[in-house]
Amino acid sequence: MELKKDPSQNHPNSPLHGIKLADILEYLVAAYGWEELAARIHIRCFYSNPSINSSLKFLRKTPWARTKVEELYLESVRR
């Protein structure tokens, strides 16, 4: 079974083109901290023993959560 990826993320004109999920998550943790991330995006891996690695594993398997993280990142860098 092949997972379909969002074509907008693979397009060179996408604002997320070339940005790794790990870099996005590290930016958000540095900007907000785990507590604020958990308040903004209700994902257990952000408030229950949070770590970059466990969050990356979850986000890579859960498209809706990844989308929320990417949207917060785009909002943050636009400010």
Secondary structure, 3 states (H helix, E strand, C coil): CCCCCCHHHHCCCCCCCCCCHHHHHHHHHHHHHHHHHHHHCCCHHHHCCCCHHHHHHHHHHCHHHHHHHHHHHHHHHHC
